[in-house]
Amino acid sequence: MTHTDIKQRPCLYLDASSHNEEPSLPLRTSIALFLLSYCECKSFKLFLVLGKPGCSESKLPVSSDASAVQLQDLPPLVRGCRLPAALDETGGLCRAGLAVVLRHIINQTLEVDPSRNDVLALLGFKKTCLKACAEVSRWTRLCEVGIPSDVEEHLKNPACPLRQLPPSVLALERRLAEPVKVHNDDKIRRQKLQEQQRNKKNASRGGGGTLDAESESGQPPEACDGPELRAALAKLSVDAVPTLTTRENSEIRRVKTADLPPLQHVFAEGLFFTLTDVVLLPCVYLYLRSLRAHAASALRRLPHLLRWYSNVQEVPGVLRAAEVCGLALSIPQFPASSPSGPSEECNPVEQEEGQELTQPAFTGGPRPTMTKLEENGIDAVFAPHPCPAWTLPWDRLSGALNPAEGKMSDVRAVRKRQQLNNLVAMVTELARPRQTLVDFCSGTGHVGILLAHTFPDCQVILIENKEESLIRAQNRCSELGLKNINFIQANLDYFTGAFHIGVALHACGVATDMVMEHCIQAGAAFVISPCCYGFIQNAIKFTFPKSKKFQETLTYKEHMILCRFADQTAVQLPPDRRLIGKRCMGLVDLDRSWEAETHGFSVQVITMEPESCSPKNNMLVGRPPQGTGLEAPGKN
């Protein structure tokens, strides 16, 4: 199949490969199809990517409006990304990864029909639902990666002895058991208290049980008709569900806020139906169906998940979309004896959506740690700058290439030009014709666009997870007429393409380590300027210190002390304080460079020229083992 005829319409590519013998779709594909149906989105030309030789379109359990395409026939930009992926009408901007693609589907729906408030609500508070990447947000990681992966793993062999529920499912159960904290929830909590008191009076008059007792059907109280659900459905404009408009009595109004009853989770992120619920529904549906068939007793350990599953089906449009996608949803039967809380196996979800990772508490300063390193023969080493006076011809460059033409102050624009001089100079030392250069965490493309202009014989890819930044970069490139540049909106994990040099200017925290890992795996050289050392901490793929010698010398907490004081290099600090910060920066980056050298790389830590161009003026310049990475690819 060729793609010369689809440039005028955005394309959506979904994985159609299956681990089972019978035709089926991966969970991430089912999630995307469910959202397309819920939004009634027709903006995309839909392609199902066949990963297995011999698989045909006729065997796929989908409607006829999707076309099949073989993996090898994908556009190169899409082939270098994990699916799902969406390619814009120009063929030059690819969005990859589940959360990024789902948010794009929502935005495309709203572009066609801005009146779809129900679709807009999926983006959540401040439109941040699942916006933070999975590497820094444990909530995104749980929903986008953990639960789909664990459910698919379970479905491969659902009849095996059930020793324990998947950790991700238990973590979600625990999250759903926690009280909801939302802005301005006082009114709903007072309505809940008034309703509780009214129910108690009715129960005492009729000789019935208390509010805490379960109903005869075994269903937990307020599972489907509490004030939380009524408030949630009222926001979705459900005419059949009355809202509580009666003002609370004076006794209720006098109750202190701290003494009001907590709100229960109605949906995954609180009271309102969001994109997170869309992601979870196909996963939970398949998982609960499997449990009913193979281990029905385990349902007693998931009372809050069952209640969530019931609530989601109350949302207008969900049952319709599910039916279109072949999801036979049904109201679950709550076990007669559910535990009062989640299983002890649950691990709390420690990260809220959009929140940054927090630092452990520190005591003391960096001197004892630096002394400990000195006693073991470890100190910061900075290689000399190979071309300190190198500069781009800024006075002859187009305004779209010059940061001074933007909204920066004159002083900041000068520093930005100096930073760009340093990175482009290092790439000039490394680059060869017909190579692929990748600007990771590209922002609006200050580095990548300059590279595309400076190296017209090379192909440049900008990778950034913020759509607004990439759109601005794409507009700048159109103004310049650059043809050797493409754009990918994705988290780093979703980029799998081959490249020769990776570049990143001020990659924050572990983003530096993520870029280094990508380059090492690809056998590519790298030029990276780290930033935000204080946000460095253990992540899924990285533990600190990284190198063997640092691990033998420092504890994790001692390394965190180095990271914290490496951020203290601002110009307003006393000179001796800045010197300590610079030394800590050098030690943290030395640890990084030593770990990279175990893979055969040659790495230097170099200070930008002039040093005043940035408080974070380190550069990590890495060259792969000889004979790999730097050769230009042959012609196709």
C-alpha positions, -999 to +999 in steps of 0.1 A: +000+000+000+013+035-008+006+066+011+008+092-017-030+095-017-035+102+020-016+134+025-048+155+026-063+137+056-048+129+090-041+092+095-044+071+126-023+039+128-034+012+153-016-020+160-035-051+148-010-078+159-022-103+184-005-128+208-034-152+204-042-175+175-077-162+170-081-127+156-081-100+183-068-065+189-043-053+215-058-034+244-043-001+233-060-004+200-093-013+216-090+018+238-084+041+208-113+026+189-136+030+220-127+067+223-132+072+185-167+058+189-175+077+221-164+110+205-180+100+171-148+112+156-145+108+118-115+131+113-090+103+106-083+078+079-079+047+100-052+020+094-047-012+112-011-023+111-006-060+105+025-072+124+023-109+114+030-122+079-001-138+063-026-119+085-053-104+063-078-076+069-107-099+066-096-117+098-097-085+119-127-079+142-133-043+132-156-024+109-150-019+072-140+017+075-105+007+086-078-002+061-050-027+066-014-019+061+017-040+065+044-029+090+070-024+063+047-001+043+043+024+070+056+060+064+091+062+078+082+087+105+054+063+118+077+033+115+101+049+140+074+051+167+055+028+189+018+025+180-007+040+183+004+069+161-013+097+142+002+114+112-010+149+103-021+159+068+014+172+059+031+139+067+057+157+087+042+156+123+036+123+140+020+119+174+028+086+191+019+068+224-015+060+239-021+091+260-008+116+233-029+100+206-060+099+227-057+135+236-052+143+199-084+125+191-103+146+216-087+178+202-096+168+166-132+162+177-135+196+193-119+213+163-148+199+142-175+205+168-165+229+196-199+225+212-190+189+224-187+198+261-188+162+270-157+155+250-140+186+263-146+174+299-125+143+291-094+164+293-102+170+330-092+199+353-071+225+334-070+200+305-042+181+321-056+146+322-028+121+313-007+150+300+023+143+323+045+116+308+046+082+324+083+086+335+075+114+360+038+107+368+030+074+385-007+079+378-001+082+340+022+052+342-004+032+360-032+040+336-013+042+303+012+014+309+007-006+340-030-017+338-031-024+300+001-044+302-009-064+333-044-072+319-029-083+286-004-105+304-033-120+325-054-127+294-026-147+278-032-174+304-063-166+324-069-201+336-036-205+355-038-206+393-046-172+406-021-165+433-025-127+435-042-099+416-020-078+394-002-050+413-016-024+390-052-035+396-046-035+433-031+000+431-062+012+413-085-004+439-067+014+466-069+047+447-106+043+443-110+036+481-093+070+490-115+101+497-118+125+468-103+159+471-116+184+446-118+222+445-149+237+461-164+204+473-179+219+504-215+221+489-215+184+479-202+173+512-229+192+531-255+177+508-240+143+516-242+149+554-278+161+551-287+130+531-270+107+556-289+123+585-322+119+566-314+083+559-306+076+595-339+091+606-358+071+581-340+039+591-348+045+628-385+051+621-388+020+600-367-002+623-342-008+594-304-011+595-279+018+596-264+037+568-233+016+569-251-017+563-251-031+528-283-035+509-299-069+505-283-072+470-249-069+485-243-036+468-224-010+489-244+021+499-243+050+475-228+028+448-250+042+421-272+070+435-252+090+461-247+128+459-213+123+443-228+105+413-257+129+410-233+158+409-211+141+383-240+132+360-255+167+364-223+181+350-228+159+320-263+174+315-282+142+322-318+153+323-330+120+340-308+126+370-321+154+393-296+178+409-298+187+446-309+223+446-325+225+481-304+246+505-290+228+535-307+235+568-290+257+594-277+228+614-259+215+584-245+249+575-230+253+610-209+220+607-172+227+603-157+217+570-133+193+587-162+174+602-180+169+569-181+134+554-155+127+527-165+122+491-163+088+474-147+083+440-173+082+413-148+079+385-111+072+384-099+108+390-127+118+414-162+130+406-160+135+369-157+112+339-124+118+321-100+103+296-086+081+324-119+063+326-119+058+288-085+042+291-095+019+320-129+008+308-118-017+281-091-030+304-114-035+334-141-050+312-119-077+299-103-083+333-136-086+352-150-109+325-120-132+329-123-132+367-160-141+365-151-171+343-120-183+361-118-169+396-152-154+406-142-153+443-115-127+436-142-102+428-148-098+465-114-081+468-124-054+443-155-037+456-145-002+447-135-012+412-168-029+407-186+002+419-165+023+394-174-001+366-211+004+374-208+042+376-191+044+342-220+027+325-243+055+337-224+080+315-244+089+284-227+075+253-207+049+270-230+019+263-235+031+227-197+033+221-191+000+238-216-018+217-201-004+185-167-017+197-180-051+207-177-046+244-207-063+260-208-043+292-231-054+320-239-042+355-218-062+379-232-082+408-215-070+439-203-099+462-224-104+492-195-101+516-170-075+504-140-065+526-143-031+542-111-019+525-087-028+499-064-058+502-032-055+521-015-064+488-024-029+475+003-004+469-007+032+471-006+053+440+019+079+453+018+103+424-011+125+414-016+134+378+005+163+367+025+165+400+063+165+399+083+139+417+091+152+452+125+151+469+134+132+501+142+153+531+178+164+534+199+173+563+234+189+563+254+202+533+274+188+504+309+191+520+309+157+538+298+140+506+324+158+485+351+149+511+340+113+510+344+113+472+378+130+474+391+104+499+382+078+472+400+096+445+368+111+428+365+147+418+348+167+391+368+167+358+360+192+330+375+186+296+387+217+276+363+232+251+375+222+216+363+254+199+354+281+226+352+310+201+330+292+175+298+311+167+269+310+142+267+340+118+237+354+137+237+387+118+231+368+086+205+343+098+168+347+092+147+360+120+129+327+125+163+312+134+173+339+159+159+337+194+163+375+196+133+378+173+110+361+198+095+373+231+128+370+250+145+399+267+177+411+250+199+398+278+182+364+277+184+362+239+221+368+240+226+339+265+203+317+244+225+324+213+256+315+233+240+282+244+231+274+209+266+282+197+280+256+220+256+228+210+258+234+173+296+236+175+297+202+192+274+187+166+296+202+139+325+181+153+304+149+151+280+152+121+285+136+087+263+140+055+231+120+053+229+113+090+198+116+112+200+141+140+174+141+168+166+171+190+151+155+222+129+176+245+130+201+216+105+227+229+098+252+201+129+239+182+156+265+189+183+237+186+167+214+160+157+242+135+192+256+136+206+220+130+183+216+100+195+249+086+232+243+093+232+207+081+210+207+050+224+172+040+211+157+072+177+147+084+165+163+116+137+151+139+123+171+168+108+152+196+086+170+222+056+159+243+039+194+243+018+199+212+018+237+214+056+238+212+058+215+182+031+234+163+051+266+168+083+248+156+064+235+126+052+270+117+088+284+120+101+257+097+073+265+071+084+301+072+120+291+066+111+265+039+131+237+055+125+203+040+149+182+060+130+183+093+102+162+109+083+164+142+072+138+167+050+145+196+057+117+220+073+108+253+109+095+247+099+058+252+077+059+221+104+069+197+122+037+184+137+050+151+174+048+142+195+080+144+232+090+146+234+120+170+211+130+198+210+165+211+192+180+241+195+215+256+186+217+293+170+183+296+154+185+331+162+159+358+161+123+346+153+135+310+190+138+305+194+101+316+166+091+293+182+108+263+215+092+271+199+058+273+183+063+239+215+073+223+235+044+239+209+019+227+210+034+192+248+035+192+245+073+186+267+101+196+251+127+220+254+163+230+234+170+261+231+200+284+216+188+317+193+209+339+172+207+371+196+184+390+174+187+420+147+167+403+170+137+398+158+107+417+153+070+412+129+061+384+117+029+367+147+026+345+174+044+366+188+042+400+213+066+414+243+067+417+246+051+383+283+041+379+299+013+399+326+035+415+300+060+427+278+032+440+307+018+460+313+053+475+279+070+480+245+061+492+214+072+474+207+099+499+243+112+496+239+114+458+206+133+463+226+158+484+249+164+454+219+168+431+202+193+454+233+215+457+241+212+420+211+234+414+226+262+435+245+280+407+223+310+401+241+343+395+226+360+426+242+335+449+276+342+466+306+332+444+318+305+468+283+290+469+282+289+430+316+272+429+303+244+452+272+241+430+294+239+398+315+212+414+284+192+424+271+195+388+304+181+376+303+152+401+267+142+391+277+143+354+309+124+360+288+096+375+266+097+344+296+097+320+313+067+338+281+047+335+279+055+297+316+045+293+307+009+305+289+007+271+321+016+252+313+053+248+339+080+252+323+108+273+335+143+282+320+168+306+326+203+290+317+237+303+299+260+278+317+292+266+313+317+281+304+302+314+280+331+320+257+319+292+237+297+318+239+287+354+235+251+340+265+253+317+276+217+316+276+196+283+279+159+282+295+150+248+295+113+241+310+093+212+300+057+205+325+028+202+346+031+171+328+017+140+293+023+153+268+051+151+288+078+132+287+062+098+262+078+074+235+054+062+237+041+027+213+052+000+181+033-002 
